[in-house]
Amino acid sequence: MGDSLANERFVSTSTWFRLGSVTMETVIALALLASAASLFAVSIGDPEMVALIGASAVALVLTGLALARLFTYLEINGLPVIENGQHSPRVTD
């Protein structure tokens, strides 16, 4: 049964997994870059810049985590609108 479901996929599960992995790698890299920029802003004595960098970093991390969660969902369920909409999603929370 798993083979028949795999043949109905429009986008392979490995593609969704790779997108999620790249997203997480990017989030980690951006968080490290934001930390370095924040430390630099502290060292030059610019508290407004620290707040701006911190808010931007939080927004980037939340967006990245939401994208990673979306890619995981799509890895498991596929694209329900395009792919064989006759079966229900396979994820149960």
Backbone torsions as a table, in degrees:
resi	resn	phi	psi	omega
1	MET	NA	-33.2	179.3
2	GLY	-63.6	-34.7	178.8
3	ASP	-67.1	-39.1	-179.5
4	SER	-68.1	-34.7	177.1
5	LEU	-70.5	-35.4	179.8
6	ALA	-67.7	-33.2	179.9
7	ASN	-71.8	-22.7	-178.8
8	GLU	-84.7	-3.7	-176.3
9	ARG	-74.4	133.6	175.6
10	PHE	-81.2	-40.6	176.0
11	VAL	-121.0	131.4	-175.4
12	SER	-69.2	156.5	-179.9
13	THR	-65.5	-31.0	179.7
14	SER	-66.6	-30.9	176.8
15	THR	-65.7	-45.4	179.2
16	TRP	-64.8	-40.0	178.6
17	PHE	-62.4	-43.4	-179.8
18	ARG	-64.9	-41.1	177.2
19	LEU	-62.0	-41.6	177.2
20	GLY	-64.4	-40.7	179.6
21	SER	-65.6	-44.6	179.1
22	VAL	-65.0	-37.6	177.6
23	THR	-62.0	-44.9	-179.9
24	MET	-66.7	-39.3	177.4
25	GLU	-62.2	-39.8	179.0
26	THR	-67.5	-40.5	178.1
27	VAL	-62.0	-42.9	179.1
28	ILE	-64.3	-44.2	179.6
29	ALA	-63.1	-42.8	179.0
30	LEU	-67.9	-34.9	177.1
31	ALA	-66.0	-40.9	176.7
32	LEU	-66.0	-40.4	177.6
33	LEU	-64.4	-41.7	177.9
34	ALA	-65.1	-37.0	177.1
35	SER	-64.2	-42.5	178.5
36	ALA	-65.4	-42.6	179.2
37	ALA	-65.3	-37.2	178.4
38	SER	-65.8	-42.3	177.0
39	LEU	-64.1	-36.8	176.9
40	PHE	-65.4	-42.6	179.0
41	ALA	-64.1	-36.5	176.8
42	VAL	-66.3	-40.8	-176.9
43	SER	-67.4	-28.9	177.4
44	ILE	-92.8	-0.7	174.0
45	GLY	77.7	41.9	180.0
46	ASP	-117.7	87.0	-175.8
47	PRO	-66.8	-29.9	178.7
48	GLU	-65.6	-37.2	179.3
49	MET	-68.0	-36.2	178.1
50	VAL	-61.9	-43.7	179.4
51	ALA	-64.7	-41.1	179.1
52	LEU	-64.6	-43.7	179.1
53	ILE	-64.8	-41.7	179.6
54	GLY	-63.4	-43.8	179.0
55	ALA	-65.4	-40.0	178.2
56	SER	-65.2	-40.7	179.9
57	ALA	-63.8	-42.7	178.6
58	VAL	-62.8	-43.2	179.3
59	ALA	-63.7	-41.8	179.1
60	LEU	-65.0	-42.1	-179.9
61	VAL	-65.5	-43.7	179.4
62	LEU	-64.6	-40.4	177.4
63	THR	-65.0	-43.0	178.8
64	GLY	-63.2	-41.6	178.7
65	LEU	-67.3	-37.3	176.8
66	ALA	-64.4	-41.1	177.4
67	LEU	-65.1	-41.5	178.9
68	ALA	-63.0	-39.3	177.8
69	ARG	-66.5	-39.6	177.0
70	LEU	-62.6	-43.8	180.0
71	PHE	-65.4	-35.6	176.3
72	THR	-65.4	-42.4	177.3
73	TYR	-60.4	-45.0	-179.5
74	LEU	-69.3	-30.3	176.0
75	GLU	-63.3	-39.8	-177.6
76	ILE	-80.5	-45.4	-172.2
77	ASN	-99.7	-15.9	-175.0
78	GLY	75.6	-165.8	177.1
79	LEU	-97.1	97.5	-173.3
80	PRO	-60.4	-28.5	-178.2
81	VAL	-72.1	-36.7	-175.3
82	ILE	-94.4	-43.0	-173.0
83	GLU	-88.9	124.2	170.3
84	ASN	17.3	79.1	-176.9
85	GLY	-72.4	12.6	-177.9
86	GLN	-81.3	-20.8	-179.5
87	HIS	-106.5	154.9	-179.3
88	SER	-83.3	163.4	177.6
89	PRO	-57.6	147.2	-175.5
90	ARG	-94.6	5.1	-178.7
91	VAL	-99.9	133.7	173.7
92	THR	-124.8	124.9	179.2
93	ASP	-97.6	NA	NA
